[in-house]
Amino acid sequence: MIHEKVSEIHVSGHASREELKLMLNLVRPKYFMPIHGEYRNKVYHARLAEKAGIPKSNIFFLDNGDVLEISDEAARLKGKVTSGRIYVDGKGVGDVEDMVLRDRRRLAHDGIVIVILAIEKLTGAIVSGPDIISRGFIFEDASQEVMNDVRELVYTTLKALNSELIADQALVQAKIRSVLKKYLRNTMDRMPMIMPIIYEV
């Protein structure tokens, strides 16, 4: 027995030109729509159908989503339907937003840097941190210098803000994100996802 595991053989699943011609002559379709292969393959198949006697007006080229309506009287293109790939994620089907996929690609490519700190609610003083955690970005022990620089940058950025601005968590997070993004891009040519987590005590 000869098969692909013991011998370098391959049998195409596609019909040959003569087989396609035979099928057209046996079936003698009124309408013809090539549906498989690249565009050039469809063009050659349509030419073959034309040579077999099918009028050019009865040959239809469709893109994904095009609707071909066939009735007793005629066949015609009629609108489009939604088509394409549907992403299945766990138990969810097609419910993953583009933003989520973009975040996943970014995490896979550049990793994540998490900045954790606690701020005294009334005075804006730093009570704890900043602690820096990275995943998929750099091995922390191997680049302690970078981690120390990131920690120092966050500290000096917060010190430059007054207590009123520090009370606005969204603004503080945006400022930390902006400063670290610029620093890591310039020093390491990397753009990890930066996630500041701020606790008020």
VMD Tcl script that draws the C-alpha trace (Angstrom):
set ca {
  {0.00 0.00 0.00}
  {1.42 3.41 -0.99}
  {0.32 6.50 0.95}
  {1.74 9.88 2.00}
  {3.39 8.51 5.17}
  {5.60 6.09 3.30}
  {6.01 7.84 -0.05}
  {6.10 11.40 -1.35}
  {2.86 11.24 -3.30}
  {0.02 13.70 -3.70}
  {-3.26 13.34 -5.51}
  {-5.17 16.52 -6.28}
  {-8.76 16.76 -5.14}
  {-9.45 19.06 -8.09}
  {-10.95 17.76 -11.30}
  {-8.86 18.08 -14.45}
  {-9.87 20.23 -17.44}
  {-11.20 17.22 -19.35}
  {-13.20 16.01 -16.36}
  {-14.77 19.46 -15.96}
  {-15.61 19.51 -19.67}
  {-17.18 16.06 -19.39}
  {-19.32 17.16 -16.42}
  {-20.53 20.27 -18.29}
  {-21.48 18.17 -21.33}
  {-23.31 15.58 -19.18}
  {-25.23 18.08 -17.02}
  {-25.79 20.81 -19.68}
  {-26.63 23.50 -17.08}
  {-28.66 26.57 -18.02}
  {-26.71 28.77 -15.57}
  {-23.13 28.40 -14.47}
  {-21.26 29.79 -11.46}
  {-17.63 28.76 -10.85}
  {-17.20 28.63 -7.06}
  {-13.83 27.10 -6.23}
  {-10.24 28.26 -6.57}
  {-8.56 31.60 -7.14}
  {-10.07 34.17 -9.50}
  {-7.94 33.01 -12.45}
  {-9.15 29.41 -11.91}
  {-12.74 30.63 -12.03}
  {-12.04 32.56 -15.24}
  {-10.62 29.44 -16.94}
  {-13.57 27.37 -15.71}
  {-16.02 29.98 -17.07}
  {-14.26 29.95 -20.47}
  {-14.58 26.19 -20.50}
  {-18.32 26.51 -19.78}
  {-18.67 29.05 -22.59}
  {-16.96 26.66 -25.01}
  {-19.38 23.97 -23.86}
  {-22.29 26.14 -25.06}
  {-23.38 28.10 -21.98}
  {-24.14 31.75 -22.93}
  {-21.83 34.34 -21.34}
  {-24.89 36.13 -19.88}
  {-25.72 32.94 -17.93}
  {-22.26 32.69 -16.30}
  {-21.96 34.42 -12.93}
  {-18.85 35.45 -10.97}
  {-19.64 35.98 -7.29}
  {-17.63 37.33 -4.37}
  {-18.15 36.09 -0.84}
  {-21.52 37.36 0.36}
  {-23.03 37.94 -3.10}
  {-26.52 36.47 -3.58}
  {-27.48 34.69 -6.79}
  {-31.26 34.38 -7.09}
  {-32.46 31.61 -9.41}
  {-36.11 31.36 -10.39}
  {-38.02 29.49 -13.13}
  {-37.64 32.50 -15.43}
  {-34.08 33.73 -14.80}
  {-31.01 33.96 -12.62}
  {-29.66 37.29 -11.37}
  {-27.41 38.85 -8.76}
  {-29.52 40.17 -5.89}
  {-27.77 41.97 -3.06}
  {-25.30 40.79 -0.45}
  {-25.36 39.01 2.88}
  {-22.90 39.24 5.77}
  {-20.06 36.79 5.30}
  {-16.52 36.14 6.46}
  {-14.69 34.59 9.36}
  {-16.41 34.25 12.72}
  {-14.11 34.10 15.73}
  {-15.07 31.42 18.26}
  {-13.69 32.25 21.70}
  {-14.56 29.71 24.38}
  {-18.34 29.63 24.56}
  {-18.73 32.91 22.69}
  {-19.29 32.95 18.93}
  {-18.52 36.13 17.01}
  {-18.80 38.31 20.12}
  {-15.12 39.31 20.44}
  {-14.63 42.97 19.54}
  {-11.76 44.18 17.33}
  {-10.37 46.07 20.32}
  {-10.05 42.83 22.32}
  {-8.24 41.11 19.45}
  {-5.95 44.12 19.05}
  {-5.12 43.99 22.79}
  {-4.34 40.27 22.54}
  {-2.01 40.83 19.59}
  {-0.27 43.61 21.48}
  {0.10 41.48 24.62}
  {1.51 38.62 22.54}
  {3.97 40.91 20.75}
  {5.20 43.32 23.46}
  {3.85 42.04 26.79}
  {2.45 44.05 29.69}
  {3.85 46.33 32.41}
  {1.66 46.77 35.51}
  {2.25 49.68 37.88}
  {0.69 49.29 41.34}
  {0.62 52.06 43.92}
  {-1.42 53.32 46.84}
  {-2.15 57.03 47.34}
  {-3.40 58.79 50.43}
  {-6.79 60.17 49.40}
  {-6.62 63.57 51.12}
  {-2.98 64.56 50.68}
  {-2.08 62.69 47.48}
  {1.01 61.25 49.17}
  {2.31 57.90 47.93}
  {1.66 55.40 50.72}
  {2.89 52.26 48.95}
  {4.78 51.55 45.74}
  {5.14 52.07 42.94}
  {5.55 48.32 42.43}
  {6.32 47.24 38.87}
  {5.27 43.86 37.46}
  {5.96 42.81 33.89}
  {4.84 39.77 31.92}
  {6.05 38.92 28.43}
  {8.06 42.15 28.31}
  {11.43 41.51 29.94}
  {12.70 39.07 32.53}
  {12.67 41.26 35.64}
  {15.84 39.89 37.27}
  {17.82 40.31 34.04}
  {16.80 43.96 33.59}
  {16.57 45.31 37.11}
  {18.04 48.60 35.89}
  {15.10 49.16 33.52}
  {12.64 48.29 36.28}
  {14.33 50.74 38.66}
  {14.18 53.46 35.98}
  {10.46 52.76 35.43}
  {9.82 52.92 39.19}
  {11.73 56.20 39.49}
  {9.91 57.69 36.49}
  {6.52 56.89 37.99}
  {7.61 58.36 41.34}
  {8.88 61.63 39.83}
  {5.79 61.92 37.59}
  {3.50 61.67 40.63}
  {5.61 64.12 42.65}
  {5.20 66.68 39.84}
  {1.40 66.54 40.15}
  {-0.44 68.55 42.78}
  {-2.89 66.92 45.22}
  {-5.96 68.03 43.21}
  {-4.71 66.32 40.05}
  {-3.70 63.19 41.99}
  {-7.33 62.90 43.16}
  {-8.32 62.32 39.53}
  {-7.40 58.64 39.04}
  {-8.07 58.61 35.29}
  {-5.72 61.56 34.77}
  {-2.97 59.99 36.90}
  {-3.26 56.70 35.00}
  {-3.10 58.51 31.64}
  {-0.02 60.49 32.76}
  {1.81 57.35 33.94}
  {0.88 55.54 30.72}
  {2.14 58.41 28.56}
  {5.48 58.83 30.39}
  {6.28 55.10 30.46}
  {5.21 54.56 26.85}
  {7.65 57.24 25.68}
  {10.49 55.97 27.90}
  {10.13 52.28 26.91}
  {9.79 53.13 23.22}
  {12.93 55.27 23.29}
  {15.09 52.98 25.42}
  {13.97 49.53 24.29}
  {12.06 50.13 21.06}
  {9.13 48.24 22.59}
  {5.53 49.23 23.25}
  {4.08 46.97 25.95}
  {0.59 47.45 27.28}
  {0.91 49.68 30.35}
  {-1.66 49.18 33.10}
  {-1.50 51.52 36.13}
  {-3.49 50.30 39.14}
  {-4.05 52.96 41.80}
  {-5.52 52.34 45.26}
  {-6.80 55.20 47.40}
  {-6.40 54.78 51.16}
}
mol new
graphics top color blue
foreach p $ca { graphics top sphere $p radius 0.5 }
foreach p [lrange $ca 0 end-1] q [lrange $ca 1 end] { graphics top cylinder $p $q radius 0.2 }
display resetview
